[in-house]
Amino acid sequence: MPAPSNEDQWLPRTLVVDNYDSYTYNLVQLLTKVLLQCKSQDTFTPKQSDLLVHSHIVVIRNDQYKWTTVRDRILPQIDNIVISPGPGSPDIPEDFGICGELLQYAKEKQQWPVLGVCLGHQGIGVMFGARIQRGSVPVHGQISKIEILEDDELFAGIPSGFNAVRYHSLVLEDVPPELKIIARAQGSVVCNSNGDEMPSREIMAVRFNDGPLWGVQFHPESVCSEHGLRIVKNFIDITSKRCVYIACNKDKEARLSMEVANMSVLVQDRLMWTQRNQTNSQQRFELLSRKVLFGDSIDSAKLGEQLFMLIHGKDAMPVWLDSSDGSGMSVLASALDTATIQYHRTQRQVTVQQYSQSEQIESMCTYSAVLPAHDENGIAVSFWTWMQQIVDQTRAVDSTQSKQLPGFQCGWIGYFGYELKSECLAGYHQSGAKPDNASLPDAQMTFVDRCIVLQPGDEGAHAYVMALVKRSDIGSSEDNCCCWLDSLGFDSRSEARKWISDKVRAIEQADFTSSSTALQQNHNNRPAIKALQPTVQRSAYLQAIGQAQKLITAGESYEICLTNEFQARVDPMNASQAQAMYRRMRQHSPAPYGAFIWIGDQQSGVLSCSPERFLRIQRDADGHAVAEMKPIKGTCRRQPPPLEESAYAAWKADDDHRQQVLKESVKERAENLMIVDLVRHDLNAIAWGGQVDVPRLIAMESFRRVHQLVSTIRARVREHVGAVAAVAHCFPPGSMTGAPKPRSVQLIESLEVRERGVYSGVLGYISAAGGCSDWSVVIRTAVVDNERVRVGAGGALTFLSQPAAEWNEIETKVHSIAPAL
């Protein structure tokens, strides 16, 4: 790292206490940006910036260490303190952890400037004897004007009346004389589901008269808050003026010791994943491919179905990632003659199955084990960490050819079910088993060592026929638990080239201009299926919504994503019947992230028409990994366009009106904003310091059956973060939980009567070469299992939600695919 120049501003060492919030790392991002501004950011590489951050910021959770440990080991090296937002109330020890003792100690010593945000702000007030109570109305995701009442260092250079985002149900009242109120809300907030407004003058900031303690009720770290960076910069400047350390050591650059730096949750996480990657990475394969052009006259969506029927129409174990609206890449593959990993979390049981087919499907278990709680080095083991090790051992050599190929270049395809949250979500404690009639595993990943990838393009649709070949210079696996890896891939280039040539020949001889593969309306081949019925009836679901809103009003959450399951009995299905059902679904509701995965020997599978991207990682021009997430929040029903030209004008006017109402809804925009800030937090955990941005905020996207509000968040990912690790850090999808994520997930378990299973999880791929992965959120999806069809649907609840409208929304979502079933 470059030596600091004499002109460099002194940098404080900051303790950030995380109250299990889903916005804490956004505060860390602001602190990081200030650090880099002070140290001439242009002179630092991303890695150097990261080292700078970890040597000056330590993040701990409020119950991670005993108070005495924090006092004696961490605070002696700290120059200022930030206490994060969080759910609950500061007068409840379980919600505030060590923060109460920390604030009291800081008040007595007056050595560390303290900035409390939201819950931290309330904690400062409670310490001085202020009363905490429910506000006139909960305000979550709404933007208010902040009136500055007193000239104060924290607001230096900031105009009164600036906009800031609020996420809170509780407020301070009866503030004692020791605290000065330096800001209040002004204007009004929406107070009910009808859109009515009421004046808002709640306390928005306080300061201790006799010491450097500040609290702000609003969220300066929100993407829609103004002057958040300036507020944090002012706090750093306050530290520079007041810090005892500076008074005595202006000629020294203070850094956290290695011992204290390693106590940070961010550093601990980084060390864990880095160690696993370094010890297990192996480029086991090389990739062969051939390109087939189709021309610009063929519809990509129809071509995908035709290719599937040509290559996998009689496949009992098809694996199909399907951009059924023709907008993106599709992958056609099979789970036959390769390895499929299945995981059942309750037993912590991993199995590797290899399927083959002659007269019937045969499966052979080539590996089975119960995952230990810790490895030989004492590091915690989860299915996520185990799967990352496997992915690291099944990579292909990146070549110059890789950059010219689609994102998927053979590799892993499958899903991670929602219940895997128990193995990756910090602060989550499983409350007890719930009914789960599914036999599908909690996770399933198939290694695809040969496939066809269909890609739209300016010159028309084209396909790549790909295969992996074992490298001759890679020996057999010495570890017994990984010997099954030796069976993956072709043994020789000649075998791979023959397979590729056979598939190219079949494609070139096919007629894709005809409609010969159109769905046959053969009702005799359809399995008998009754109408979908909700697991939780309307009256009970509305009651659960009411309970959720009471929890939100009490400050337990900002937003809770409540879901229901609709299911029906169905006769046992074979692969042919299942793929016919999926093909009807994709015609009825085309989507960019469709999928059809069928497990023939279990007569079960996943049929998805998801419109929502969870997480994509791809390489930029410089080879750096860039993550993108596209959460959906805000949905309204859309009528399909009329066939009669005379009715089009009226339909268009109605369609435009529906979009406008959705776009202007305070409730829907607030829901989207809450998840955007949550996703920023998730990505900040895996990004190079400060490199998370929002290029597209609350934008309209229209599909055949619905309009939806979608935002796009991007980040440059640290080099040690593997594809599975990236998913684990952001899992489960925030759009399916609410915020803060850990507390909302716990509350959901008290409100929902069954496990979600595959629904609300993620489905996608990890490429063996090229460094890409792409995952969708498992919504608008039918799960076929145990002679039942299950369709999950839900919606985000806030204080402004109208229960009847929420029920209508889940019916809209179910209706988007139900007619095709």
Salt bridges, closest charged atoms under 4 A:
ASP8 OD2 - LYS39 NZ 3.26
ASP18 OD2 - ARG61 NE 3.85
ASP50 OD2 - HIS54 NE2 3.57
ASP50 OD2 - ARG270 NH1 3.09
ASP50 OD2 - ARG718 NE 2.73
ASP72 OD1 - ARG71 NE 2.82
ASP79 OD2 - ARG13 NE 2.98
ASP95 OD1 - ARG743 NH2 2.76
GLU147 OE1 - ARG201 NH1 2.61
ASP152 OD1 - ARG207 NH1 2.99
GLU153 OE1 - ARG207 NH2 3.75
GLU153 OE1 - ARG242 NH2 3.43
ASP174 OD2 - ARG131 NE 2.75
GLU202 OE1 - ARG166 NH2 3.19
GLU221 OE2 - HIS219 ND1 2.58
ASP237 OD1 - LYS233 NZ 3.01
GLU253 OE2 - LYS39 NZ 3.64
GLU253 OE2 - ARG255 NH2 3.49
GLU259 OE2 - ARG73 NH2 2.85
ASP269 OD2 - HIS729 NE2 2.60
GLU286 OE2 - ARG493 NE 2.78
GLU305 OE2 - ARG583 NE 2.68
GLU305 OE1 - ARG586 NH1 3.19
ASP315 OD2 - HIS312 ND1 3.01
ASP322 OD2 - ARG586 NE 2.65
ASP375 OD2 - ARG276 NH2 3.77
GLU419 OE1 - LYS421 NZ 2.76
GLU423 OE2 - ARG348 NH1 3.84
ASP442 OD1 - ARG345 NH1 2.93
ASP449 OD1 - ARG450 NE 2.93
GLU459 OE2 - LYS291 NZ 3.69
GLU459 OE2 - HIS462 ND1 3.48
ASP473 OD2 - ARG471 NH2 2.67
ASP486 OD1 - ARG284 NH1 3.32
ASP491 OD1 - LYS470 NZ 2.63
ASP502 OD2 - LYS498 NZ 3.05
ASP502 OD1 - ARG505 NH1 3.08
GLU556 OE1 - ARG743 NH1 2.61
GLU565 OE1 - ARG790 NH1 3.57
ASP620 OD2 - HIS624 ND1 3.82
GLU628 OE2 - ARG613 NH1 2.81
GLU628 OE2 - ARG616 NH2 3.26
GLU628 OE1 - ARG714 NE 2.84
ASP654 OD2 - ARG658 NE 2.70
ASP655 OD1 - ARG638 NE 3.01
ASP655 OD1 - HIS707 NE2 2.72
ASP656 OD1 - LYS652 NZ 2.93
GLU668 OE2 - LYS667 NZ 3.30
GLU671 OE2 - LYS667 NZ 2.60
ASP677 OD1 - ARG680 NH1 2.85
ASP682 OD2 - LYS741 NZ 2.88
GLU701 OE2 - LYS630 NZ 3.28
GLU701 OE2 - ARG696 NH1 2.90
GLU719 OE2 - LYS47 NZ 2.82
GLU749 OE2 - LYS421 NZ 3.44
GLU752 OE1 - ARG754 NH1 3.44
GLU752 OE2 - ARG756 NH2 2.87
GLU755 OE2 - ARG345 NH2 2.55
ASP774 OD2 - ARG613 NH2 2.90
GLU787 OE1 - ARG569 NH2 3.59
GLU806 OE2 - LYS667 NZ 3.19
GLU809 OE2 - LYS813 NZ 2.79
